[in-house]
Amino acid sequence: MCAASALGLAAFARPAFASGAVLTRTPRMRVIIDNDLGGDPDGLFQLAQFTLSPSVAIPLIVGSHYRDFGAADLVPDKAAASIAKAAELLTIIDHADRPPLVAGSPHPLPSLGNPGTSAASAAIVREALRTDTQLPLFYAAGGSLTEIARAWLASQQIGPRLKLVWIGGGEHPDLATRPPGPAEPEYNFGLDPLAAQIVFNQSDIEIWQVPRDAFRQMLIGLAELDELGQSAPLGQFLHAEIASAHQRLSANLPAFIFSEGESLMLGDTALVTLTALQSAFQPDTSSSAWTVRATPILQGDGSYQPNPAGRPMRVYTRIDTRLTFADMMAKIRAHDRQLAITAP
């Protein structure tokens, strides 16, 4: 199925698990997923959780670029590698229909005056400008902001038509302190500082930001993940991705950045918490905490300059990790049980 025709789909089929009826079947929002799925495996966990969430329609999955963390990452087009990894995961989940997979640019924006074009940014614009659905549109970004910035530059009409939920950006000094070790820009911001500055400083897109101090809360125990790795194909696949990533990170990062312990940060899963897992009564992200402030001017080094005239944005200070991981593990285990039941 080509991307253009697939973008017309309102949703794709979710399985009815043999263990019981799925209580929620009708999507109440659309979520475009944009993630560096070939890099840190937390993106694959959020993709699996989103795909198994019946309350969201996923019209598009964008694969984005990432940094090298060892020889396994030395591929010429990391956005294409992200899409290949997404396709591998979705093959295991094996829905009759799947969202279209589109690779973003393999590089950050070259310049403000020449942002370039991509199939991903064109697809984002098409989805944001649809008039055949009333479902609200969220843009769930777990990596760079390259493609959403490029899409907004191509068509500024999309600004009021979506909400950006971004795992990225450093700590706001009045809300949190930076992590121990030498000061450095937050990773996702550093993937494309220009794109992040365009979204914060120039666009009119509503931002729900999960900065580094908030997404660092998304810790799950390795013992629980090891148990997941003993289950059926989906759990085994995700566990194998963690093992591979740990090997690369341990070999290529200094200890002040990465030191293996007994927990793993799955920061990108907060994207599911703030969209699919919103409350049913007065729908919102009611189990997590945030503050509303004027969008600051984002500097080239990732710091924030207060801007009282900026549009309102949310900065999340606490994410409901219990809800996130209980939901994630239940959905993965239910899917694996269904595979075991239907296997020949």
Order of alpha helices (4+ residues) and beta strands (2+ residues): alpha-beta-alpha-beta-beta-alpha-beta-alpha-beta-alpha-beta-alpha-alpha-beta-alpha-beta-alpha-alpha-beta-alpha-beta-beta-beta-beta-alpha
